[in-house]
């Protein structure tokens, strides 16, 4: 079976000029000034493969480039060098609830997101009812989103994620959603996805939580993606259960 | 990134987002949709009051002439400004949802087109009430509408492609828009001297002894907004007297607006790949 995502030798850097050039007038009036650049190399010559049925967790300190890596893998950013090949249908959830419009109702936001996430909208009523029920916001169904609490909004977004049918997921910081009861629901959902043979990359700070779900854990720091470093940083309990939980199905490639 | 977005799905996204934006724009407002007419109506009253006495006699059906000019101008400017603004308004989607980013300005253009259609319906009602002469030429409005959509969306795409990197593009456009307003025959007559193609051929001779006055005259007569506005009026108001544009004129203009649209779409597609890091 073909891997879902194959990144080969990818590099990414951000470059900014110190002399302001964000205006056309700056470019015109200050064209003669020597440009001083600030450059940050996020990662370089990085290779990575997400196999079919595999779940990979990525953790690391803030600013280490986890989200940038995920953005490049998702196609939101172009790598400076290297290639990213996607063989699977990929769905991305970077920060739950992004793109929600506060003036629109839950139903309207669900419909728009369903279209953008390439979900089937043939039976939109069933979809909306399903998402709203899972999120536990049925009573607020026809209210604009600014009437929702932050937690309710995140649960709604997670409800959407749960209704997305795709073979690979790229998820950034989606574990800290809702109360304990809702987190249990989300855990069960991820187990179901694993059983179905879906793949995913989970990025987050909670290593113990990630280790519970993932077949492979990676640590990102200073532009390097390593497994060994992760083992050192994990707690003793986590280190013992570094592979996926005993009851979780294994990768099927 | 966009490989998983089929043409059908892209079309559905554009149609849905455009409709939803129109619905949201006037939701909860007292007067609702009629706010979209407020700006046009006020401008109409001021221009008709100030300039009407000087030009009304020279232009048949002047109130309708002016109203039509204003609704077309409103669509053009709202679409171009909207395309520039949408890359900032929907920043969240651009940064986090892998989708063809060109769908956002296209949906914006479509939502403005819906409002333009509603304004055209009001114009047709006024046309009917005023007992103005009608002809089959009115059907040509479909062609001109497509021309206007392609031109404005193309310019909007081109400007929005640069707006994320250069933050003063919206301000520059606002200034340019003001100049363009005076250089478009919205409330004064369009001076057409002959067949457009012949005039274009004769342009090099006219440019030999160019003066500021001649230059302004040439801009007013040949800039695309003026040409399209003239065509709208030929179709809806003066189809009997002047007649609709010829086939060669239509083909020529179609090539120009298609060119602008595809250049805009190409530049936007190329540059939008770097939007996330330019924000």
HADDOCK unambig.tbl for C-alpha pairs under 7 A between the chains (distance, minus, plus):
assign (segid A and resid 22 and name CA) (segid B and resid 165 and name CA) 5.89 0.50 0.50
assign (segid A and resid 22 and name CA) (segid B and resid 166 and name CA) 4.67 0.50 0.50
assign (segid A and resid 22 and name CA) (segid B and resid 167 and name CA) 5.75 0.50 0.50
assign (segid A and resid 23 and name CA) (segid B and resid 166 and name CA) 4.60 0.50 0.50
assign (segid A and resid 23 and name CA) (segid B and resid 167 and name CA) 5.37 0.50 0.50
assign (segid A and resid 23 and name CA) (segid B and resid 168 and name CA) 5.31 0.50 0.50
assign (segid A and resid 24 and name CA) (segid B and resid 166 and name CA) 5.74 0.50 0.50
assign (segid A and resid 24 and name CA) (segid B and resid 168 and name CA) 6.45 0.50 0.50
assign (segid A and resid 74 and name CA) (segid B and resid 98 and name CA) 6.71 0.50 0.50
assign (segid A and resid 75 and name CA) (segid B and resid 1 and name CA) 5.37 0.50 0.50
assign (segid A and resid 75 and name CA) (segid B and resid 98 and name CA) 6.45 0.50 0.50
assign (segid A and resid 76 and name CA) (segid B and resid 95 and name CA) 6.82 0.50 0.50
assign (segid A and resid 76 and name CA) (segid B and resid 98 and name CA) 5.68 0.50 0.50
assign (segid A and resid 77 and name CA) (segid B and resid 273 and name CA) 6.50 0.50 0.50
assign (segid A and resid 77 and name CA) (segid B and resid 274 and name CA) 6.58 0.50 0.50
assign (segid A and resid 77 and name CA) (segid B and resid 276 and name CA) 6.61 0.50 0.50
assign (segid A and resid 78 and name CA) (segid B and resid 273 and name CA) 6.67 0.50 0.50
assign (segid A and resid 92 and name CA) (segid B and resid 97 and name CA) 6.57 0.50 0.50
assign (segid A and resid 94 and name CA) (segid B and resid 96 and name CA) 5.68 0.50 0.50
assign (segid A and resid 98 and name CA) (segid B and resid 92 and name CA) 5.92 0.50 0.50
assign (segid A and resid 98 and name CA) (segid B and resid 93 and name CA) 6.77 0.50 0.50
assign (segid A and resid 98 and name CA) (segid B and resid 96 and name CA) 6.99 0.50 0.50
assign (segid A and resid 99 and name CA) (segid B and resid 92 and name CA) 5.22 0.50 0.50
assign (segid A and resid 99 and name CA) (segid B and resid 93 and name CA) 5.01 0.50 0.50
assign (segid A and resid 115 and name CA) (segid B and resid 13 and name CA) 6.19 0.50 0.50
assign (segid A and resid 116 and name CA) (segid B and resid 99 and name CA) 6.86 0.50 0.50
